[in-house]
Amino acid sequence: MPRLETNKESRAFSWLVVASGLILPLLGVAIALFGCIKVIIGGFSGLYLIAAGVSLIIADMIIDSIWPRSRDAADDADGDDTPK
């Protein structure tokens, strides 16, 4: 019985990681573009926004490179997607 609960929790975590893989790059690009606009207008604080946007994109790339090798991703790939 504990195996089923652990499997449900790992599937929820898997979906969270996959959803963040979709959101992080979009959010990173949006923040970086807003930072570029602020720099063009003349605000030095835009550089911080550019750095934050780039760091979100890099974080997404790191997650995308590490996640396929994790145990949770392997467990999720062995799921119930076969027709019965």
C-alpha positions as CSV (number, residue, x, y, z in Angstrom):
1,M,0.0,0.0,0.0
2,P,2.7,2.6,0.7
3,R,4.1,2.0,-2.8
4,L,0.9,3.3,-4.3
5,E,0.9,6.5,-2.2
6,T,4.6,7.1,-3.1
7,N,3.8,6.5,-6.8
8,K,0.9,9.0,-6.7
9,E,3.2,11.6,-5.0
10,S,6.0,11.1,-7.5
11,R,3.5,11.5,-10.4
12,A,2.3,14.7,-8.9
13,F,5.9,15.9,-8.7
14,S,6.5,14.8,-12.2
15,W,3.6,16.8,-13.5
16,L,4.9,19.8,-11.5
17,V,8.3,19.6,-13.1
18,V,6.8,19.2,-16.5
19,A,4.5,22.2,-16.0
20,S,7.4,24.3,-14.7
21,G,9.3,23.3,-17.9
22,L,6.6,25.1,-19.9
23,I,6.3,28.1,-17.6
24,L,9.9,28.9,-16.8
25,P,11.1,29.8,-20.3
26,L,8.1,31.9,-21.1
27,L,8.4,33.8,-17.8
28,G,12.2,34.2,-18.3
29,V,11.8,35.6,-21.8
30,A,9.0,38.0,-20.6
31,I,11.1,39.3,-17.7
32,A,14.2,39.7,-19.8
33,L,12.3,41.6,-22.5
34,F,10.8,43.9,-19.8
35,G,14.3,44.4,-18.5
36,C,15.5,45.4,-22.0
37,I,12.7,47.9,-22.3
38,K,13.6,49.4,-18.9
39,V,17.3,49.6,-20.0
40,I,16.3,51.3,-23.2
41,I,14.2,53.8,-21.3
42,G,17.1,54.5,-19.1
43,G,16.6,52.5,-15.9
44,F,19.6,50.7,-14.6
45,S,17.4,48.3,-12.7
46,G,16.5,46.7,-16.0
47,L,19.8,44.9,-15.9
48,Y,18.6,43.0,-12.8
49,L,15.5,42.0,-14.7
50,I,17.5,40.8,-17.6
51,A,19.7,38.7,-15.3
52,A,16.6,37.3,-13.6
53,G,15.1,36.3,-16.9
54,V,18.3,34.7,-18.2
55,S,18.6,32.8,-14.9
56,L,15.1,31.4,-15.2
57,I,15.9,30.2,-18.7
58,I,19.2,28.6,-17.5
59,A,17.3,27.0,-14.6
60,D,14.8,25.5,-17.1
61,M,17.7,24.1,-19.2
62,I,19.3,22.5,-16.1
63,I,16.0,20.9,-15.1
64,D,15.4,19.7,-18.6
65,S,18.9,18.1,-18.7
66,I,18.7,16.5,-15.3
67,W,15.1,15.3,-15.2
68,P,15.2,12.6,-17.8
69,R,17.9,10.8,-15.8
70,S,16.0,10.9,-12.5
71,R,14.2,7.9,-10.9
72,D,10.9,9.7,-10.8
73,A,11.0,10.3,-14.6
74,A,11.7,6.6,-15.1
75,D,8.8,5.6,-12.9
76,D,6.5,8.0,-14.7
77,A,7.6,6.6,-18.1
78,D,6.6,3.1,-16.9
79,G,3.1,4.3,-16.2
80,D,-0.3,2.9,-17.4
81,D,-0.3,4.3,-20.9
82,T,-0.7,0.9,-22.6
83,P,-4.1,0.0,-23.8
84,K,-5.9,-2.8,-22.0
